[in-house]
Amino acid sequence: RAIFSHNTALVHLTKSVKKRAYKEWSLNNLGLIYQRQEKFDDAIVKFRLALRARNLKFRDINLFAKLFDNIGYTKLLKGDTANVNNELRYSLKIRDSIKSISGVAISKRHLSELYAFKRDTLTALTFANEAYDLANLVENNRDKLETLLLLSKIDTKNATKHLKEYLHLNDSLQIEDRKTRN
């Protein structure tokens, strides 16, 4: 259903004169849906299609960086590490240059996953700890949770500590969510 909705939006955006980067955001969102469905090749096609947009780097630098990160991370999820380091680091460089702290946290977490995949635990831990600190700085609980789970897998000495912190934060967020709904 979500794919149908995004494809319908793309048809309308293609006809629109004032496109801005809406079409590229829709392509990115479609790519993320495919990524969650583990249709990695379809996801990468959508991300690359969005990147081909004219002057995207100048029209929406944040999306431009996000697309490079999404391509690299999707390739990693697929088990393909070719050029992933370059794509993730390029995204990190852009996000750092525009002072996107949340974006930098995501890039560092993805780089941590890459180095964990390559069994370079020290580098993976460094990136994961930096990602956690940044997520904490901007109070991004979703990124904190994801990074704590990652830390529990790569920092075996402190896995219990990371999992306890994950459970505590997750429980707190669920309690707050229930209070909001009631």
C-alpha positions, 0 to 999 in steps of 0.5 A: 500500500505504501509503495502504491501511494508513493508511486501515485505521488511520483506520477503527480510530481512528475507533472508538477512544475514546482517540483523542488525535491519532492520527487527525490524525497518520494524516491528516497522514501520508496527506497527505504520501504524496499530496504525494510522489505529486504528488496535491496536492489530495488531500494538502491535503484530508487536512491540512485534515481533520486541522486540523478536529479538535476542540481540536487546537491545544491537544491537539498544537500541534506537529501543528497547526503542521505541518499549516499548514506542510504545507498551505502547502508543498503549495500551493506545490508545486502552483504556487498561492501564494494565502495560502501566505505566511500559512500558512507564517508562521503555522506558523513563529510557532507553532514559534518560540513552542514552541521547535521548532528543527527545525520552525523550520528546516523553516518557514524552508526552505519560506519560502525556496522560496516567495520563490525561486518569487517571484524574491525572491532576497535574502529566499529566501537569508536564509531558506535560510541561517537554515534551514541554520544551525538544521538544523546546530545540531540536527544534522538531516542530512536538513534540512541536505541539503535546504537545501544543495540549495536554496541551490545553486539560489538562491545561484548565486555559491556553487552549487558550494560548496553542491553540494560540501558536499551531496555530502560530507555525503551521501557521509558519511551513506551510508558511516555507513549501510553501516557500520551495516548491516554 
